[in-house]
Amino acid sequence: MKIKTKIRLSLLFLLALILLLAVTGSFYINRLADISSAILKDNYESIQYTKNMIQALDEGDSDLAIAKFEKNLVAEENNITEVGEKDIAIETRQLFEKYKKGHRDVQTESILRQKILEVQDLNMQAILRKNQSSTNTTKRIFAYITILGTLCFLISFTFVINFPGMIADPIQELTRGIRDISGRNYSSRLNFTSHDEFGEVAEAFNAMAVRLDAYENSNLKKLMTEKKRIEAIISNFKDAVIGLDEHGHVLFANPIALGVLGMHESDIIGKYAADVAVYNDLLRTLLQTDEQEKFIKIFADDKESYFVKEKLEIDNDGVHIGSVIILRNITRFQELDAAKTNFIATISHELKTPISSLKLSLKLLADSRIGALNEEQRKLVDTMNEDSLRLLKITGELLDMTQVESGNINLNIRKVKPEEIVEQAIRPAQNLADSKGISLETDIVPDIPEVNADLEKSSWVLLNFLTNAIRFAPEHSRIHISVVPKNSAVEFSVSDSGPGIQEIYLGKVFERYFQIPGTAGKGTGMGLAISKDIIEKQNGTIGAVSEYGNGSRFWFLLS
């Protein structure tokens, strides 16, 4: 049966109870009204007639009094309601007829009055009797209505208590089932035996739960498979990999990472990384260092190994859910780089001697005491001399670079006046500037503090800035050398009015062997890289700013 039908029948049942109570009450009320009406109509009127007849006798034997008596007697004769009342009425009629014919003595009148009082007393007794009967009937009707009302109340109360449960209980059960499903308890089921809409909902709900359970088990299997696949991939990484959740707890660490850290899986997995780092220096270094591509030297695999750290922050829809630390083993590349550095140093050192000899031989050839050269021979000797100078400069820069890379560069750091660095850099650059008609202007703030620096190496860096500026600056222009205090350091800068550097190349000018397109043959691409290494070895910083087509400004800071 449908819920709508149940509700409709229930309401009809309540309506039927109300109608039953109303009909029963109306019936008994009408019955009481009929009894009261009968008392008024029958007995009360008879008593009124008798009173009127006695009143007529009291008025004397006038025609008006006799007529009044006659009228009320006729009315009484027509209103016979009680047993014996008719006989008394007949006797009264006979006496009245005798009274009208002139027998109006005291005895006749007395008997007539007595008969009238008998009628009156008979009706009074009937009124008392009927009143008692009416009272009993009223009590009985009240009892009937009370019993019926109580039954209707009990039935209605039972209905009110139980009927909402027929609707609310299945809804509560359905709510519980929905909460179970939302809590991923897909084994939850609804057990409705009714064949109404709730039964249909229960069937649909149970079917949905079965499908969700199957889907969950299927997804769980897939997730477990993917988890094992990811774990296998991470375990086979050649680099050390450590995963952290958003709270800093270690989620995973592959065998390479465990080997580098010197720990077992049970010592780190699931634990707070900061707590573990208290007893592990390497993990503490990894957690505290945020710099990317920072070399870390670790004794691993029975030798010194070099690693570079990468930290990947993992976000999901803008919410941070963890991070991954990767230690890339660059020992092989470091060894190759060291071999390359040694090779370049050896080759540069070996080339420097024959180039110097070649340069000396060219100088002797150019000497007129050896022999005169014709114009064409002199041009060839000059060209060879320029090439030998260029080769000598390249080998010198290669040697400097290998010294910086190998850490064998000797820095004599001491307190140096900034004016000394500028003076030592300008002196060798002056001739080159004069050859192009370029004026070198200096701007040194008075009483500028001394800096901790290597005078020779810092002057070489500033000289490198100057030679580059002179090389690219237009003839008869100005190059500005500025030395100013900046925060707790001193800034050395060289500004020119040359062609400038495009923004896409500005960030690469300090890389090794990099040359701006269109400037090939004007340098080796190593001078600025060496300058960067020298300044950073002195705990300084270096940089450049440029507006393409409007000159450049190279600077470094020393403290």
Residue, then its C-alpha position, 0 to 999 in steps of 0.5 A: m500500500k502506498i504512503k499516500t493511501k495510508i495517510r488518506l485512510s488514516l485521515l478518513f478513519l479519524l474523520a469517521l471517529i469524529l462523525l460517530l461522536a458527533v452523530t451519537g451526541s446529536f442523537y442523545i441531545n435530540r432525545l433529551a430535548d424531546i423528553s423535555s418538550a413532552i414534559l412541557k407540552d403534556n403535563y405542564e399544560s394540564i397543570q396550567y389548565t387546572k389552575n385556570m379552572i380553579q381560578a374561574l371557580d374563585e371568580g364566582d358564578s358569572d358567565l365569564a367565569i363559567a366560559k373560562f372554566e369551560k374553555n380550560l376543561v375542554a383543553e384538558e380533555n384534549n390533553i389526556t396524557e396520564v393513566g386515570e387522567k381521562d376518568i377524572a376528566i369525565e367526572t369533572r365534566q359531569l360535575f361541571e355540567k351539574y354545576k352549570k345547571g344550578h347545583r352550585d352548592v358548597q359540596t358540589e363545588s368542593i368535589l369539583r375542586q377536588k377533581i381538578l386538584e386530582v388532575q393537577d396532582l396526577n400531572m405533578q406526579a407525572i412531571l416528577r416521574k418524568n423529570q427523574s426519568s429524564t435525569n436518569t436518561t441524561k446520566r445514561i447518555f452522558a455515560y454513553i458519550t463519555i465511554l464513546g469519547t474515551l474510546c475515540f480519544l484512546i484510538s486517536f491518541t494511539f493513532v497520533i503516537n504510532f502513525p508519525g512513527m510509520i513515516a518518521d522511523p523509515i526516514q530516520e533509518l534512511t538518514r542513518g544509512i545515508r550517513d553510513i554511506s557518506g562515512r564510506n561504510y558501504s556494507s550498510r543496508l536498509n531493511f524495510t518489509s513494507h511495499d510502499e515508497f519506503g520499500e522502493v527507496a530501501e531497494a534502490f538504496n541497497a542496490m546503490a550500496v552494493r554498487l558503491d561497495a563494489y566500486e570502492n573495492s575495485n578502486l582500492k585494488k587499483l589504488m593498491t596496485e598504483k601504490k605498489r607501482i609508485e613504490a617500485i618506481i621510487s625504490n628503483f630511483k638512482d637518486a635518493v628520494i625522501g617524501l614528507d607530508e604537510h606536517g613534516h612526517v616522513l612518508f617514504a624513503n627509497p633504499i638509496a636515501l636510507g643508505v645515504l642517511g645510514m638509517h633503517e626504514s623503521d627508524i624514519i618512516g612515519k616519524y616526525a622528520a625534525d625529531v629524527a634530524v636531531y640524531n642525523d646530521l645529514l637529514r638536519t642539513l637537508l631540512q634546514t637548507d632551502e637552496q637549490e643546486k647546493f653541493i653537499k659532500i657525503f661519504a658514501d659507497d666507501k668514498e667521498s660523493y657529491f650530491v645536489k639537493e632539490k626540494l619539490e613542494i607538492d600542492n593540490d588545488g592550491v593546498h600544500i600537501g607535502s614535499v619531496i627531497i631529491l638528492r642527485n648523485i653528481t659524483r661522476f659529473q664532479e669527477l669529470d669536471a675535475a678531470k676537465t679542469n686538470f686537463i685544461a690547466t695542463i693544456s693551458h700550462e703547456l701551451k703558455t710556454p710555446i706561445s711565449s716562445l712564438k711571441l718572442s720569435l715574432k718580436l725578433l722577426a720584427d726587429s730590423r737588426i735581424g733583417a728587413l721585412n717587406e710590407e706584406q711580410r710585416k703585415l703577416v708578422d703583425t697578424m701573427n703577433e696579434d693572434s699570439l697575444r690573443l692565444l696567450k690571453i686565452t691560456g691565461e684566463l683558462l689557468d685562472m678559471t681552473q684555479v678558481e674551479s679547483g679552489n687553488i686560487n690564492l686570495n690575499i684578503r686584507k683591508v684595502k682602500p677602494e681608491e687603490i683598487v680603482e687606481q690599479a685597474i685604471r692604469p693598464a686600461q688607460n692606453l686602450a681608452d686613449s686609443k679610442g679617445i674615451s675618457l675615464e671618469t671616476d667618482i669616489v665618495p670621500d672618506i669611503p671605508e676600507v674593504n676586505a679584499d684581495l687587491e690584485k684580484s679585485s683590481w683585475v675584476l674591475l679592469n675586466f669591466l673597464t676593458n669590456a666597456i672600452r671595447f663596446a663603447p663608441e669612440h670619444s665617449r665617456i666611461h664612468i667609474s663609481v665607488v659608493p657605500k651601499n648598506s654595510a658594503v662598498e659598491f664598485s661600478v663601471s657604466d658605459s654608453g655602448p649598445g647595451i645588452q638585451e634582457i634575454y641575454l643579461g642573465k647569462v653574461f656571467e656564465r662560462y663561455f657565453q658570448i652575446p650574439g654578434t660579439a664573437g671575436k671580441g672576447t673569450g666568454m670567460g672573463l665575466a665568469i672568472s670575475k664572478d667566481i673571484i668576487e664570490k670567493q671574497n663573500g661579495t656579490i656581482g651583477a649587471v643592469s642594462e637598457y638595450g641601446n642605452g649602455s650598460r652598468f656592471w657592478f660588484l659589492l665588497s664589505 
